Amino acid sequence: MILNQNLYEIRLREEFNMMRRLQLDPGIKNVLQIFFIDRLSQNQLGIEHEPESQLYPDQYLVNVKMPVYTDRNVLKKDWKGGLNIKVNYSVLMNPGPSKPPETKLDVSNALPFNHHISPTWLCIGGIWSVAKDFGLWYFVLGCCSLVNQEATWMDDSGSGHFQPLAYRFWKVDRQKQKVNDINWPFDLRARIVGKEKQQPGKLTIKIGPKLTPNISKIKIIRKN
């Protein structure tokens, strides 16, 4: 049940604008390619395009390209995956860790040797509990960091989740090291605010040489 449709549409618009800004970040331009599904036509469009309808999207497709391990000591340098994220009113307007976005990871190119990933499931753990206060762009970065096996986002309880051997390889053999050194822009919103606060320099316009006004001198003679 949607209680405030207008507010929901505003939130979707802001999510869209932030996803577009994420795509423009130079640190991830060769790693992520972001698309969205138009809510009415259901056409897939690049994030650089405007929605075909008057409604902002509630579903995004993020193509991820980075080297990942597919087995012990086997690094697939041309790995590609597709992150599918879908939200609704409840997720965005009543955010909570128990209501994360609907998230799927296409691993048809190859299954990463990662204990958070199975052929049919991506275990997002507590990513949404952090990302919900920032937005979908932050959630995307958290999921991609998980694929990259960054310790901040990885479960280290010892259970091994979907792939116990992959967990041991990450923790013992690789000493919890991430696969790739990617500069994820988790400070994206702070960068935008910083730019908005910057004051433009004083504008000085100079047209020709400085002119000295020709003022006639008036002599005052006083009579005694």
N, C-alpha and C positions, 0 to 999 in steps of 0.2 A: 504494500500500500504506500503510494507516494503522497506525502503530506504537503510538500511544498515543491511543486514542479519547477517554478521559476528559479528557486535557489539551487535546485539540482542541476538545471541547465547551465547556470553560472559556474557551478563547480566543474562540470564537464568541459566548459570552455577554458577554464584556467588549467585544467589537467592537459588539455590539448596544446595550449600555448607553451607549457613547460616541457612537454614531450618534444615539441618542435625545437625549443631552445637546447634541449639535450642533444638532439641530432646535430646541431650546429657546433657543438663543442669539439674543438680540434683534437682533443685527447682520445676520442672514441670514434672518429669518423671512419676509421678503417676496421672497426670492431663491430659496430652496431648499425643496422639499417632498419629504420622504423616505418611501419605502415599502419593504417587504420582501416576499419571496416565502416563504410557509411551506413548509418542506422536505417535509412529508408531503402536505398538502392542495393545495399549489401555488396557494393563494389569495393575492391581493395585499392587503396590509394596511398601514395607516398605521403609522409607527414608534411612535406613542403607544399602540398596542395590544400585547398580549402575543401570542406565537406560539400558534397553535391547537394545535400538538403540543407535546411536551416537548423538541423540538429547536430550537435557535436557528438563525436563517437564515444561509445562505451566499450569498445573492443579494439585492442592493438595487437599487431603481429610484429615481433622484433627478430630480425635475422641476426644471429650471433656468429661471428667468425673469429676463431682463436685456436691455437694449438691446445689439445688436451691429451691426457693419457687415456688409452683405451685398454691397456693391460699393464702388467708390471714391466716397467722400463720400456714401454712401447708408446712413443709420443707421435700422435697423428697431427701433423702440422697444418693440414688443410681441413680440419674439422669445421663443420657448419651445423648449426642447430636453429630451430625456430621456436621462439617463446611466444605463446599465445596467452594474452591476459584479457579477461572480461570482468567488468564490474556492473553493479546495479545500485539502486538508490540506497539499499541497506548497507552496502559496503562503504560507500562514500559519505553518506550523511549520518550514519550511526556506526562510525568506525570502532572496531574492537579486534583484539587478537583472535577471537573465535569466528570472525567473519572476514576472512581474507579474500582477495580477488580469486576468481576461478583461473587457475594457472596450469598450463600444459607445456611440456618441452618436447619438441619433435627431435628424436634421436635416430632417425632412419639413416642418417649419414654414417653414424657409428655411436655406440653406447659409451659414454665417458666412464672411465674407471674411477668412480666417485660414489661414495657410500650414501649420498643423498639422492642418487638418480637410479631409476629402474627403467626398463623398456616402456613402461606405461605411466610412470609417476615421478614427479619432482617434489621432493620433500622440502618445502620452503621454511620449515622450522619456525623461528621467531622473527623472520624478516618483516612481516607485515606489522607486528607489534611495534616496530621501530619506524617503518616507512609510513604508516598511517598518518603520522603527524606532519609529513612532508609532501607526500603525493605519489602518484604512480611512477613518475620518473625515478624517484628514489627506490621504489620497489624493484624496478627494472635493474637498477645498478646492483641492488642486493642479490637478486637472483643470478645475475651474471658473475658476481663475485663468488657466489656459491659454486658455479660451474668451474670457476678459476681456482677453486679450492683454497680460498683465503681464510685463514684461521679465525678471523673475527666472526665469520658467519657459519663455520663448520661445527657440527656437534662432535664433542670429544668425550662422550659419556662412556665409551667403550663398547656400546652395543653394535656398532658397525652398520646399523640400519639395513639397507638393501644389499650392500656388498661388503661383507666383513673383510675380505681380502684386500679390497681397495682401501678400506679404512686403515688397515695395518700398513699398507704400502705408503699411504700419506703420512701417517703418524710416526712410524718407526724408520722406514727407509728414507723418506724425504724430509723427515723432521718438521712436518707441518708447513712446508714451504709452498707458496703459491706457484702455479704453473707459469704464468706470464706476469710481467711487470707492466701493468696497465694503470694509467693515471685516471681512475674513475672520478668524475666531477661531483662528488658528494656535496661539495660546497657551492653547487650551481646557483641556488637561490641567493646565497650571500654575495656571490659575484654580481648578480643582477642588481641587488640592492645597492652594492658599492658603486656601481656605475651610475645609478640614478642619483646618488648623493653627490657625485662629483660636480663641482661648480665649474662652468666654462671660464676660460681665461678672459681677462678684460680685452674687449675689442677696441682697437685703436685704428681709426681710419685717417690716413694722411692724403690730402689732395693738394699737390703742388707745394710751392714754398710758402712759408709762413708770411702772412701779409701784415704790414704795419700800417695802421690807419693814418691817413694824412689829416691831422687836426690843426686847423688854423689857430695861431696864437693871438690872443686878444690882450692889448696893452691898456691898462686902466690908469688914467691920469687924474690925480686928485688935485683940486684947487684949494689953496690955503685961504 
